[in-house]
Every structure is written in C-alpha cells, then in structure tokens.
Amino acid sequence: MYYVLNNNGVFIMAKESVADIPSLEDFPLWMQDNLNIVIDSTHSEHYNIATTQMKEQLRKSCFWDLLCRKINECKDEYFGEYATKLLKETKEPIVEIEVKPALSFIGKVYRENFIDNARFPKAPKGGWITPDNWFSRINDILRTTIIVRYLDGIEYIATRLEKLCSNQSRLIDECRYLAKIEGYYAAHLYFNMEFEIPGMGWETQKVVSPVEIQLTTQVKEVIKDLIHPYYEEERIKRYSEEDPWQWRYDSPEFARNYLGHIIHYVEGMMVGIRRRNK
C-alpha cells in the first residue's frame, strides 16, 4: 500500500511507484519504495499533537521568560541610544510562538530531502530526514518573529539575543543574515530546547528541537505577507539556469523579487538619513 499527498495536504492511497526525483505529492511513495519508510496521515496527526505540547512547554519555560525580558531591555537601550523606538507598535506579548503548519512542515521535509539535496539520489548531508528524526532536523517547527522599525534594529537586537543564547548554552550557530537572490532579507537565529512529546506509540519521549527567531522590519513583513504564498510555490520548483528570472522581465518573479531588493536599499538609506539628522 502506497501513500501520496493530495492538494489539501491529506495522504491518500496510490497504486503506482515513483522513479527519479518525486514531486511533492509523490515523495511519500518514493520514501516507501526506496527507503521502506511509510509516511501517512497518522504522522500529520501526531505532528499536530506533539507541536501543541511543544509550544506550551516553550511558553512556560524559564528561558522563554528570560528571552522576553531581554527583548524589553533592548527596547529601552535602543531608545536611549537613538531616541526612537526599536520595535513595531504591538500589543503584548511582544513576541508570540508560532507552530509551522503540518503541510508546510511536510513541504520542508520534501525540500530538504530532494529539491535542496545536491547529492540526490544519495541522502542529503546528515542523512535522510524521516519521522524518526524530523523533530530534531527541521529547524523552524517552533518559531517567532521580532519586527523592528528600522533596518539597523535587526543587528542591534540579534547580537544581544545571540549573546544570551550563547551564555545559556543554547545557541546552535551564529546568527544568519540572509540575503537571497530572490530579494529575501532577514536575520535568523536558532536555539535548542528539550521537549517531552508523545511517540508514535503514545509513549513519552524526549527530543531536542531547534527554535527559530526571525528578525525583520515592518516594511519587509508587509512585503512578505504579500508574496509569501508565491514564494512557497516557487521553492518546490527547479528552474533551468538557462532561464534566469532576472531576464524574464514580464514574469511575476521579476517584479516580486526586485521589489525585495529595492525595499532593502531604501531601508538602508532611511537609517543613514536618520543617523545624520540625529
């Protein structure tokens, strides 16, 4: 019995096997054919239950409380230094814990194993991502977004949170300042947390899972909301290097991606003007 993923994110039975690089819908079938690993609807159900518990455990943890207090300290320090607010105007809490939706999670497992795996048909670096290890291997199951007003606020708060995570022995790696050719700019910081979750047999198990902190600006967050659905679609496609989007000037990709670059340039100029006028 084989399973494929339909357009509604539901695993359904299929009859035929998959060869070569599978599509998103067919990759569970490839995993069963080639690795003897079954991924079906029970895994989505288990994911939803486990992540609900993980979110609550993080929210109640001492480290999360420490992180939120550090962000408040950053607000006061930034205002004292630049006489302007650090964060976007928001209601409490300052940051909220988000859970990656199950369908998006499965999509990332697919990308890591196939689309972004330059070694395919061999396993990606670190081995195949499977139900046995995916809570530890996918780095943004739990995440939060910190939205700052100005571009320099990203590095300002990132360096301080990076130091906090390092001092608590939770830092996974240095903060990643992303600047993608598709016009995506943001900083990503990751720290480890240990969680107790139910296993597939409903026994309790402990997992160490990364938590992602995204840092972005108000303007970039607005742009992200506009283009993210298209971005999700593009990430699971492979384009020929002979057909770069930079030369497809009448395509949606051309307008969306260059908008990101333009916004980043304008935000840099805004910080320069603000500092010169201080």
C-alpha positions as CSV (number, residue, x, y, z in Angstrom):
1,M,0.0,0.0,0.0
2,Y,1.4,3.4,-1.0
3,Y,0.5,7.0,0.0
4,V,0.7,10.3,-1.8
5,L,-0.1,13.8,-0.7
6,N,-3.1,15.5,-2.3
7,N,-3.7,19.2,-2.9
8,N,-5.4,19.5,0.5
9,G,-2.4,18.2,2.4
10,V,-4.1,14.8,3.1
11,F,-2.3,11.5,2.5
12,I,-4.2,9.2,0.2
13,M,-3.6,5.7,-1.1
14,A,-1.9,5.3,-4.5
15,K,-1.1,2.3,-6.7
16,E,2.0,3.2,-8.7
17,S,5.5,3.7,-7.6
18,V,7.7,6.8,-8.3
19,A,11.0,6.9,-10.1
20,D,13.7,9.6,-10.3
21,I,13.0,12.9,-8.3
22,P,9.5,12.7,-7.0
23,S,7.0,15.6,-6.9
24,L,5.8,16.9,-3.5
25,E,2.7,14.9,-3.9
26,D,4.6,11.7,-4.6
27,F,7.5,11.9,-2.3
28,P,6.0,9.6,0.4
29,L,5.7,7.0,-2.2
30,W,9.4,7.4,-3.1
31,M,10.3,7.1,0.6
32,Q,8.4,3.8,0.8
33,D,9.8,2.4,-2.5
34,N,13.4,3.3,-1.8
35,L,13.8,3.5,2.0
36,N,11.0,1.3,3.2
37,I,9.7,4.3,5.2
38,V,5.9,4.9,5.4
39,I,4.6,8.4,5.8
40,D,0.9,8.6,6.1
41,S,-1.9,10.6,7.8
42,T,-1.0,9.3,11.2
43,H,2.2,11.3,11.0
44,S,0.3,14.6,10.4
45,E,-2.0,13.8,13.3
46,H,1.0,13.0,15.6
47,Y,2.8,16.2,14.4
48,N,-0.2,18.4,15.4
49,I,-0.5,16.8,18.9
50,A,3.3,16.9,19.5
51,T,3.8,20.5,18.4
52,T,0.9,21.7,20.5
53,Q,2.6,20.3,23.5
54,M,6.0,21.7,22.4
55,K,4.6,25.2,22.1
56,E,3.1,25.1,25.6
57,Q,6.3,23.8,27.1
58,L,8.3,26.6,25.4
59,R,5.9,29.2,26.6
60,K,6.2,28.1,30.2
61,S,9.9,27.7,30.2
62,C,12.3,29.9,32.2
63,F,14.4,30.5,29.0
64,W,11.4,31.9,27.1
65,D,10.8,34.3,30.0
66,L,14.4,35.3,30.0
67,L,14.3,35.9,26.3
68,C,11.2,38.2,26.5
69,R,12.8,40.2,29.3
70,K,16.0,40.6,27.2
71,I,13.9,42.0,24.3
72,N,12.3,44.6,26.7
73,E,15.8,45.6,27.8
74,C,16.8,46.0,24.1
75,K,13.8,48.4,23.6
76,D,15.0,50.7,26.4
77,E,18.6,50.6,25.4
78,Y,17.9,51.4,21.8
79,F,15.6,54.3,22.7
80,G,18.3,55.7,24.9
81,E,20.9,55.5,22.2
82,Y,18.9,56.6,19.1
83,A,15.9,58.4,20.6
84,T,13.5,56.3,18.5
85,K,11.5,53.1,19.1
86,L,13.1,49.8,18.3
87,L,10.1,47.6,17.7
88,K,6.9,47.8,15.7
89,E,4.0,49.1,17.8
90,T,2.3,45.9,19.1
91,K,0.1,44.6,21.8
92,E,1.5,42.3,24.5
93,P,3.0,39.8,24.3
94,I,6.0,41.3,22.4
95,V,6.7,38.0,20.7
96,E,4.4,35.1,20.0
97,I,5.3,31.5,19.5
98,E,4.2,30.1,16.1
99,V,3.9,26.5,15.0
100,K,4.8,25.5,11.5
101,P,1.7,24.1,9.9
102,A,1.8,20.4,9.2
103,L,1.5,20.9,5.4
104,S,4.3,23.4,5.4
105,F,6.4,21.1,7.6
106,I,5.9,18.2,5.1
107,G,6.9,20.6,2.3
108,K,10.2,21.4,4.1
109,V,11.0,17.7,4.7
110,Y,10.4,17.3,1.0
111,R,12.7,20.2,0.0
112,E,15.5,19.1,2.4
113,N,15.4,15.6,1.1
114,F,15.0,16.3,-2.6
115,I,14.9,19.8,-4.0
116,D,17.8,21.3,-2.0
117,N,19.7,18.0,-1.9
118,A,22.5,18.3,-4.4
119,R,23.6,14.7,-3.6
120,F,20.3,13.2,-4.7
121,P,19.7,10.2,-5.2
122,K,22.0,9.8,-2.3
123,A,20.9,11.1,1.2
124,P,21.4,14.8,2.0
125,K,24.2,15.8,4.3
126,G,23.3,14.4,7.8
127,G,21.2,11.6,6.3
128,W,17.6,11.3,5.2
129,I,15.0,13.3,7.2
130,T,12.4,10.8,8.3
131,P,9.7,10.6,11.0
132,D,12.4,9.1,13.4
133,N,14.5,12.3,13.4
134,W,12.5,15.1,11.8
135,F,11.7,16.9,15.1
136,S,15.4,17.4,15.6
137,R,16.3,18.0,11.9
138,I,13.8,20.6,10.9
139,N,14.9,23.9,12.4
140,D,11.7,26.0,12.4
141,I,8.9,23.9,13.8
142,L,8.6,26.4,16.6
143,R,9.4,30.0,15.7
144,T,8.8,33.6,16.5
145,T,9.2,36.8,14.6
146,I,10.6,40.0,16.0
147,I,9.6,43.0,13.9
148,V,11.7,46.2,14.2
149,R,11.1,49.6,12.8
150,Y,14.4,50.3,11.2
151,L,17.0,48.1,9.4
152,D,19.7,48.7,12.0
153,G,17.4,47.3,14.7
154,I,17.8,43.8,13.3
155,E,21.6,43.6,14.0
156,Y,21.1,45.5,17.3
157,I,18.7,43.0,18.8
158,A,20.3,40.0,17.1
159,T,23.7,40.4,18.6
160,R,22.2,40.7,22.1
161,L,19.9,37.7,21.7
162,E,22.8,35.7,20.3
163,K,24.9,36.5,23.3
164,L,22.0,35.5,25.6
165,C,21.6,32.1,23.9
166,S,25.3,31.6,23.9
167,N,25.6,32.3,27.7
168,Q,22.7,29.8,28.3
169,S,24.5,27.2,26.1
170,R,21.5,27.1,23.8
171,L,22.9,28.8,20.7
172,I,23.0,26.5,17.7
173,D,25.1,28.6,15.4
174,E,25.9,32.3,14.7
175,C,23.0,34.4,13.6
176,R,22.4,34.0,9.9
177,Y,22.0,37.3,7.9
178,L,20.1,36.1,4.8
179,A,20.3,38.0,1.6
180,K,18.8,35.8,-1.1
181,I,18.9,36.4,-4.8
182,E,15.1,36.4,-4.8
183,G,15.1,39.5,-2.7
184,Y,14.6,38.0,0.8
185,Y,16.4,39.8,3.6
186,A,16.1,38.8,7.2
187,A,18.2,37.5,10.2
188,H,17.6,34.0,11.6
189,L,18.8,32.9,15.0
190,Y,18.3,29.4,16.3
191,F,18.4,27.9,19.9
192,N,17.9,24.4,21.2
193,M,15.2,23.3,23.6
194,E,14.4,19.9,25.0
195,F,10.8,18.8,24.8
196,E,8.8,15.9,26.1
197,I,6.4,14.7,23.4
198,P,4.3,11.6,22.8
199,G,5.9,9.0,20.5
200,M,4.0,7.3,17.6
201,G,3.0,4.6,20.1
202,W,2.0,7.4,22.6
203,E,4.9,6.6,24.9
204,T,6.6,9.8,26.2
205,Q,9.9,10.6,24.5
206,K,12.4,13.5,24.8
207,V,13.6,15.4,21.7
208,V,15.9,18.3,21.3
209,S,14.5,20.6,18.7
210,P,15.7,23.9,17.3
211,V,13.6,27.1,17.8
212,E,13.8,29.8,15.2
213,I,13.8,33.6,15.8
214,Q,13.2,35.6,12.7
215,L,14.2,39.3,12.8
216,T,12.7,41.6,10.1
217,T,11.5,45.1,9.6
218,Q,7.9,46.5,9.4
219,V,8.1,47.1,5.7
220,K,9.6,43.7,4.9
221,E,6.9,42.0,6.9
222,V,4.3,43.7,4.8
223,I,6.0,42.6,1.6
224,K,6.4,39.1,3.0
225,D,2.7,38.8,3.6
226,L,2.1,39.8,0.0
227,I,4.5,37.5,-1.7
228,H,4.9,34.5,0.7
229,P,2.2,32.3,-1.0
230,Y,4.0,32.7,-4.3
231,Y,7.4,32.1,-2.6
232,E,6.2,28.8,-1.1
233,E,5.2,27.6,-4.6
234,E,8.5,28.6,-6.2
235,R,10.6,26.9,-3.5
236,I,9.5,23.4,-4.6
237,K,10.3,24.0,-8.3
238,R,13.5,23.6,-10.1
239,Y,14.3,26.1,-12.9
240,S,16.9,25.8,-15.6
241,E,20.0,28.0,-15.2
242,E,19.5,28.9,-18.8
243,D,16.2,30.6,-18.0
244,P,17.0,33.0,-15.0
245,W,14.2,35.1,-13.6
246,Q,16.3,38.2,-13.9
247,W,15.8,38.2,-17.7
248,R,12.1,37.2,-17.6
249,Y,11.1,40.9,-17.1
250,D,7.4,40.3,-17.8
251,S,7.2,37.5,-15.2
252,P,5.7,37.7,-11.7
253,E,9.0,36.6,-10.3
254,F,10.8,39.6,-11.8
255,A,8.5,42.2,-10.1
256,R,8.3,40.4,-6.7
257,N,12.0,39.6,-6.3
258,Y,13.3,43.1,-7.3
259,L,10.8,44.7,-5.0
260,G,12.6,43.0,-2.1
261,H,15.9,44.4,-3.3
262,I,14.5,47.9,-3.7
263,I,12.9,47.9,-0.3
264,H,16.2,46.7,1.3
265,Y,18.1,49.6,-0.4
266,V,15.5,52.2,0.7
267,E,15.6,51.0,4.3
268,G,19.3,51.3,4.4
269,M,19.1,54.9,3.1
270,M,16.5,55.7,5.7
271,V,18.8,54.6,8.5
272,G,21.6,56.7,7.1
273,I,19.3,59.8,6.9
274,R,18.0,59.2,10.5
275,R,21.6,59.0,11.9
276,R,22.8,62.1,10.0
277,N,19.8,64.1,11.4
278,K,20.5,63.0,15.0
